[in-house]
Amino acid sequence: MAAGLAINVTDWMAWAPGRASRAAWRRWARDGGTPTAAAHHATDAPDEAAGSDLQPLPMMLRRRSGPLGRLAIGTALACDAAARARYVFSSRHGDLARTAGQLAGLAKGEAPSPADFSMSVHHAFAALLSIHTANRQGHSALAAGPDSFGFGFLEAASCALETPELPALLIHCDAEPPAEFAALGIEEGPLVPTVLAIQFGPRDLQGTSHRFAAMPAANRQGAADGEPPAGSTSAALDFLHFLLADLPLCVSHGERMSWRWSRDA
């Protein structure tokens, strides 16, 4: 991807502890976009009375989706093309807390709940979203460790370029694994809880599009002249800071790939 993909972001929404509105995210970007983790739990439900821009969900959908799913679906529904876009869901772990609960039940000799099992698979949130919106455009789900957001971005951008008449919506979730998994060392450090929806559409010839490129991390030889240093350990937050702060260039290093975003003239 030497030249990169020219893509256009037509809408976005995000959630993190303490940031549940577009205005709060713009303040965060203006203040430097530092990816600090908040004190409360990753999947605490957003306080819709406190200025959240996330879409409220029907009670039945809230019960089925669980805390993390409510955040993912509510964030996606805040984008204007959610009912007609193709969905790409990316996450390092998905709803691992639900899986941990099932494993704990099995250890006690309890039968697993069919509902919990069906919601623990990686594409469950995208499936619930498509049912809720009656959207038949299809969806895909992927997990690639620290590179999950980058590969999800590549998939969604490619879908938008392949069928420019159809929007593509990337829904990305990151959250700390449950405490039961800490001994496995599956995270190198604290994982900033983040839910991010990015909507891609046809390139607007009257506006600014973005160019996206990737290269294997093993090929890195330091920052090129004029290239900024890599951002945080969260590519999703790096991209959101780039988008909202109108930065000319952003580089984010994952485990296997380096991700680079720039603005077309």
NUKE-952271 format. One record per residue: residue in one letter; x, y, z of N, C-alpha, C, CB in turn. Coordinates in steps of 0.001 Angstrom, whole numbers, plus 500000, padded with zeros to 6 digits. Glycine has a CB too. Example, Ala and Ser with C-alpha at 12.3 -4.5 7.8 and 13.67 -1.06 7.14 Angstrom:
BEGIN
A513190494310507800512300495500507800513200496700507800511308495527509046 S512850497750507080513670498940507140512900500030507870514084499402505725 
END
This chain:
BEGIN
M500828498800500000500000500000500000500869501260500000499059500001501216 A501775501325499064502695502452499064501974503776498915503705502297497961 A501021503860497981500318505115497754499164505297498715499817505183496336 G498660504220499290497567504324500239496212504368499562497744505540501090 L495181504348500401493791504434499952493249505816500256492917503348500626 A492606506438499290491972507734499507490527507489499921492050508631498224 I490191507852501133488850507577501665488279508855502304488897506408502712 N486977508849502499486300509992503088485518509544504313485370510669502063 V485727510193505434484969509938506658483778510884506675485860510123507940 T482569510319506673481365511139506586480657511326507922480416510530505605 D480977510514508917480380510677510244481193509859511234478874510239510255 W481017510123512526481741509398513561481027509582514893483212509880513651 M481282508687515797480856508817517189481749507926518016479346508442517379 A481965508278519277482856507499520128482391507577521575484309507995519999 W482853506605522344482623506599523790483876506114524493481409505709524162 A484180506763525603485185506300526549484734506808527914486647506810526173 P485237506253529002484820506750530320485004508249530444485601506051531419 G483919508945530727483966510393530868483804511164529577485233510778531490 R483730510470528433483549511143527143482470510416526358484886511190526336 A481251510969526351480121510315525687479412511251524726479135509795526716 S480054512360524357479456513287523398480527513757522427478800514496524121 R480104514200521257481056514714520280481770515953520813480345515037518964 A481046516787521553481667517995522115482785517627523087480611518865522828 A482564516600523908483601516169524857484820515630524117483046515094525814 W484598514910523025485727514385522248486488515507521552485237513367521212 R485777516510521084486478517635520445487326518388521464485470518598519780 R486831518535522694487643519155523749488870518309524041486815519348525033 W488676516989524089489794516067524310490854516230523221489292514610524349 A490438516308521968491390516477520859492086517829520944490674516338519501 R491332518857521285491903520196521395492944520261522517490792521226521643 D492730519442523555493645519441524698494833518503524511492899519058525949 G494951517896523343496117517077523055495848515607522848497072517220524131 G494620515162523124494254513778522848494981512755523683494491513484521435 T495316513066524930496019512109525773495099510940526115496533512789527060 P495504509707525807494626508552526016494675508031527444494999507442525063 T494183508820528404494204508386529791493006507508530098494231509586530726 A493221506494530913492134505627531350491416506282532511492660504228531748 A490106506077532581489314506647533657489233505656534813487901507024533158 A488703506144535932488690505338537143487611504269537127488504506221538338 H486506504516536419485439503535536491485544502495535385484099504225536423 H484691501499535455484838500291534638484581500572533169483892499206535124 A485237499804532305485159500020530857483742499931530337486022499019530133 T482934499053530905481607498834530345480513499471531184481343497360530205 D480849500466532004479797501226532662478910501857531598480392502309533605 A477600501781531778476685502354530793476820503860530773475235501953531093 P476755504503529619476850505958529560475653506613530229476961506426528113 D475888507748530839474811508494531475474153509360530418475336509357532666 E473013508896529873472367509612528778471828510963529221471245508777528200 A471645511137530517471163512420531024472297513430531155470476512230532372 A473542512982530976474688513860531169475296514279529833475741513171532031 G474467514500528837474950515014527569475488513982526615475982515994527816 S475123512720526774475608511689525863474946511835524501475346510289526438 D475737511607523441475204511604522083474873510201521600476190512250521136 L475091509187522444474762507826522052473252507657521970475366506816523040 Q472815506807521050471390506591520862470841505650521943471118506020519458 P469724506024522600469100505106523563468537503889522840467979505822524360 L468561502755523509468134501500522908466849500999523560469239500445523029 P466010500272522796464823499642523394465231498668524496463994498907522314 M464357498469525474464697497645526630465094496226526234463530497597527592 M464390495621525277464715494263524871466139494182524312463708493766523830 L466515495170523505467860495193522928468902495439524008467963496268521838 R468590496279524976469515496543526076469806495267526858468944497619527011 R468760494480527124468943493261527899469774492230527131467587492669528275 R469550492119525845470265491112525059471726491478524852469591490925523714 S472016492744524686473354493151524274474333493261525429473285494458523562 G473881493550526645474804493703527759475502495045527731475825492597527748 P476315495363528769476924496703528874477777497093527681477764496777530106 L478721496231527271479596496587526158478813496671524849480733495569526028 G477876495758524641477061495793523434476210497043523345476181494581523372 R475678497500524480474883498744524463475724499917523991474308499044525863 L476977499956524444477863501031524011478167500932522522479160501002524811 A478458499722522048478803499536520637477629499880519735479253498098520382 I476442499380520063475267499611519217474814501061519306474119498675519620 G474816501630520513474421503035520659475351503972519931474370503414522113 T476650503655519936477627504474519212477401504378517706479063504038519562 A477165503155517212476933502979515772475673503706515330476827501488515421 L474605503632516128473335504250515745473408505776515725472240503807516693 A474418506348516380474577507804516338475086508288514988475526508257517431 C475566507369514138476000507736512788474801507693511839477131506784512289 D474726508632510905473482508831510159473190507743509130473526510151509469 A474191506926508763473947505886507756473876504485508368475038505925506697 A473664504399509683473694503092510352472655502128509794473472503266511841 A471541502632509310470463501748508836470709501213507435469144502483508861 R471705501742506711471908501307505325473359500960505003471438502382504384 A474248501055505980475671500822505731476037499349505886476516501669506678 R477134498978505262477735497674505543478533497808506830478645497181504354 Y478458496799507723479113496879509018480423496085509024478179496368510115 V481426496680509652482668495976509958482903496149511455483891496523509101 F482953495048512177483151495091513622484558494602513932482083494232514367 S485307495379514712486654494963515095486822495100516601487724495796514350 S487538494149517190487780494156518630488900493188518947486499493790519418 R489701493507519935490726492560520364490086491316520989491688493228521367 H489126491534521870488596490433522674487097490243522559488943490648524095 G486372491176521951484922491070521952484386491178523378484476489747521307 D483259490514523634482650490563524968483241489445525821481090490434524886 L484508489591526190485202488539526910484645488363528320486686488840526969 A484062489410528885483470489292530219482325488286530214482969490659530711 R481545488264529131480444487308529038480988485877528928479542487638527823 T482055485721528160482677484400528046483237483936529385483788484422526994 A483858484857530126484399484504531437483297484028532373485129485699532053 G482130484668532289481008484241533109480550482828532768479858485204532950 Q480545482516531461480161481165531054481162480127531541480030481088529539 L482440480431531439483464479499531890483379479275533403484856480016531507 A483080480348534141482929480202535588481739479301535913482754481580536255 G480652479444535140479495478578535344479794477125535041478349479040534493 L480523476882533955480892475516533608481768474889534696481621475490532259 A482658475685535273483520475170536337482711474744537557484548476222536738 K481526475338537732480654474974538848479665473877538466479899476197539342 G479783473369537229478876472330536779477554472840536260478628471393537875 E477450474145535983476208474732535493476162474642533970476075476202535956 A474978474437533428474806474416531973474932475830531420473435473801531586 P475614475989530291475753477338529721474419477858529202476787477338528587 S474244479157529306473038479792528802473127479924527289472826481172529460 P472139479419526531472175479588525065472237481055524660470949478936524427 A471524481917525396471536483344525059472926483935525261470507484109525909 D473569483599526389474905484118526638475899483577525614475358483764528054 F475767482305525263476681481732524280476534482433522927476426480223524130 S475301482642522491475086483272521180475606484699521155473601483259520817 M475594485379522314476066486761522365477564486869522627475317487514523429 S478238485758522868479665485811523147480523485694521891480032484721524109 V479925485322520759480695485222519523481067486617519036479898484460518436 H482102486697518201482729487988517932481851488936517107484031487771517219 H480955488391516307480136489284515470478751489524516057479998488704514070 A478532489181517336477189489261517917476639490687517910477206488726519341 F477470491679518241476973493056518297476556493549516912478044493986518885 A477359493217515898477002493615514535475704492939514103478138493265513552 A475518491682514519474288490976514166473080491631514827474379489498514574 L473185491975516107472080492648516790471780493999516141472407492836518281 L472826494725515784472636496026515139471899495867513813473992496720514913 S472264494870513007471613494681511712470159494263511877472364493639510888 I469860493454512901468463493070513163467658494291513590468386491965514256 H468249495087514487467536496269514995467229497269513886468357496952516088 T468153497449512943467972498435511877467354497842510610469300499065511540 A467076496518510616466577495819509420467521496028508243465158496310509053 N468811496024508530469847496256507530470335494908507004471029497083508126 R470179494664505704470573493395505090471835493502504252469457492876504237 Q472638494534504482473838494725503666474966493778504038474318496141503789 G474858493090505143475896492164505547476898492812506487476603491620504336 H477676491984507150478682492501508061479818491502508182478072492802509441 S480946491984508669482098491130508936482671491507510290483176491261507819 A483408490574510877484015490808512187485445490284512165483191490124513324 L486336490968512866487726490537512884488369490869514222488507491190511741 A489386490107514545490193490334515742491652490147515353489785489362516914 A492486491128515663493901491068515281494779491671516364494133491798513949 G494428491432517625495235491952518721495340493466518660496622491334518698 P496512494034518955496667495491518915496430496102517534498040495858519383 D496422495272516479496193495773515128494727495669514706497061495017514148 S493839495360515638492429495150515283491814496390514637491625494766516524 F492054497571515217491460498777514636492016499037513240491717499993515541 G493315498867513063493916499125511750493366498217510671495411498962511822 F493264496923510968492730495999509968491230496220509758492995494547510390 G490518496605510823489111496952510655488939498177509776488463497190512004 F489804499158509976489785500369509151490042500014507691490837501389509649 L491043499161507458491361498737506091490172498026505451492594497816506086 E489519497134506192488367496408505665487214497357505320487899495361506678 A486885498262506235485765499178506007486068500150504867485443499957507289 A487295500674504828487666501590503746487610500881502397489074502166503985 S488051499635502363488016498878501113486584498631500656488748497547501278 C485689498344501611484277498150501264483694499425500664483466497725502506 A484019500570501256483483501844500759484024502161499369483827502987501728 L485268501803499095485836502061497778485303501080496731487357501982497841 E485034499844497150484535498834496220483112499132495769484594497460496860 T482281499608496689480890499955496373480626501371496878479879498929497017 P481053502394496148480956503771496638479532504248496868481621504688495677 E478548503555496275477159503963496511476641503477497865476262503433495396 L477426502645498556476998502061499818477962502491500926476926500513499714 P477475503165501987478373503535503086478895502291503795477651504454504091 A480010502445504463480566501390505309480758501960506706481917500840504732 L480442501162507707480506501628509090481412500692509883479083501698509727 L482518501234510390483421500491511247483019500712512692484889500910511011 I482781499628513437482480499704514863483603498989515585481076499074515207 H484364499725516381485515499160517065485321499243518575486804499884516646 C485619498151519286485524498107520748486848497623521330484357497183521204 D487342498328522314488479497882523107488106497995524574489761498713522785 A488426496992525365488174497047526800489151496106527497486695496667527131 E489432496389528758490294495522529546489687494125529656490525496118530941 P490478493086529482489975491736529746489607491585531215491021490677529347 P488699490677531549488358490446532955489585490040533764487276489369533071 A489487490238535079490627489963535963491088488521535867490268490284537401 E490165487610535538490530486190535461491607485915534405489294485356535155 F491752486821533435492704486610532344494034487327532572492097487073531040 A494182488016533712495385488811533945496645487949533955495265489563535259 A496552486731534488497727485872534599498257485436533238497398484653535430 L497427485552532197497853485139530864498738486173530183496649484864530004 G498728487403530715499562488447530144499199488797528720500983488038530199 I497881488843528418497475489087527041497492490563526670496102488530526812 E497741491450527647497904492868527351499246493329527899496738493708527952 E499942494164527134501236494671527568501100495788528588502025495157526380 G499940496393528662499712497483529595498238497782529670500495498732529189 P497855498794530450496438499128530577495825499453529218496253500311531534 L494656498892528959493959499107527696492882500149527906493351497787527154 V493020501286527229492042502361527392490699501901526835492518503664526682 P489656501828527662488357501397527130487827502395526112487341501218528267 T487528501907524930487129502773523824486103502068522953488350503187522986 V485068502789522551484139502333521524484086503439520476482700502012522121 L484322503072519227484433504076518169483712503598516921485910504381517853 A482881504454516344482223504174515070482702505199514044480661504209515215 I483192504714512908483663505567511820482861505215510576485206505390511573 Q482243506215509978481422506002508779482174506486507552480057506732508900 F482285505609506545482986505924505302481967506098504180484015504811504944 G482242507052503296481375507269502160482182507646500934480352508341502471 P481515507964499831482232508343498611483058509595498832481254508562497458 R484153509673498125485034510831498262484318512099497830486314510638497440 D484384513111498672483765514398498401484780515288497683483262515068499718 L484533515517496406485488516295495631485545517749496084485138516229494162 Q484532518201496847484532519567497337485217519688498697483112520082497427 G485549518574499324486118518621500659487461517913500732485162518009501648 T487850517573501944489128516930502188488923515452502465489858517600503354 S489611514614501728489575513182502016490850512813502775489436512338500698 H490910511583503203492037511120503991492718509967503264491582510691505406 R494012509893503420494765508821502783495281507891503872495940509384501918 F495089506603503653495401505592504656496375504583504065494114504885505155 A497428504254504801498415503287504328498896502445505494499605503996503642 A499424501272505174499943500367506188501221499725505686498903499294506556 M502098499368506625503309498632506278503636497694507435504505499604505978 P504307496571507166504671495661508254505534496375509288505412494431507704 A505237496141510562505985496811511626507457496440511601505393496469512980 A507780495241511123509172494809511073510003495657510124509250493361510661 N509332496367509195510051497196508223510311498615508723509274497256506932 R509859498913509950510050500267510461511533500539510699509249500475511763 Q511938501728510350513326502144510603513334503533511214514168502122509295 G512372503776512145512276505090512740511426506013511908513640505678512929 A511133507161512442510278508114511753511013508757510596509780509179512716 A510315508871509475510903509557508328510953511056508593510103509261507040 D511704511776507780511794513225507935510411513839507839512730513837506873 G510085514675508819508792515341508811507650514488509308508487515802507451 E507922513223509661506863512340510125506779512405511640507104510891509652 P505574512535512201505457512636513646505784511311514304504058513088514040 P506173511324515586506389510064516292505070509325516458507042510310517664 A505159508019516709503947507233516913503188507765518125504287505733517097 G501863507596518097501037508114519166500951507157520337499664508416518653 S499741506858520770499531506027521945499588504552521563498186506359522611 T499236503699522520499121502275522226497762501933521659499379501456523470 S496907502923521422495574502708520865495487503367519496494478503265521810 A495461502562518438495343503133517094494010503851516929495489502036516026 A492961503362517578491654504013517474491710505441518013490592503204518232 L492341505617519167492454506962519734493419507825518929492913506887521191 D494468507215518402495383507974517544494643508534516334496557507087517086 F493825507675515684493095508150514514492083509223514887492393506991513824 L491373509033515999490354510013516376490995511366516677489554509520517598 H492143511362517317492851512615517564493254513273516244494095512367518440 F493780512476515309494135512985513977492927513613513294494706511856513102 L491776512927513355490579513400512672490055514698513278489500512336512717 L489949514743514598489287515873515255490197517078515430488765515447516599 A491491516846515520492424517959515700492926518512514373493601517517516545 D492423517972513241492839518423511914494349518319511722492389519856511687 L494917517237512230496354517045512061496650516648510618496888515972513045 P497794517054510081498122516691508694498532515232508541499233517576508181 L499042514622509631499597513286509531499519512593510882501048513334509030 C499307511282510847499271510491512076499892509129511797497812510339512609 V500720508652512707501319507330512613501037506582513907502850507421512339 S500585505346513782500305504518514953500919503143514719498764504409515224 H501707502660515672502389501382515534501653500300516309503839501490516015 G501277499238515610500669498102516259501693497021516529499540497558515421 E501218495799516698502107494690516985502803494181515726501337493565517643 R502059494120514616502592493595513357502635494627512243501775492424512910 M501883495716512391501757496704511324501917498109511884500402496564510612 S502339499014511007502313500443511291501230501062510424503708501114511030 W500421501919511030499277502530510347499542504017510183497950502287511133 R499225504536508995499552505943508681498345506599508011500819506039507750 W497934507742508587496838508509508003497345509910507654495621508583508981 S496924510423506525497262511787506138496068512412505442498511511818505221 R496116513698505243495026514426504600495393514762503161494692515709505381 D494470514471502255494672514881500872494402516374500748493758514073499913 A495062516970499791494836518400499540493463518599498914495943518985498617 
END
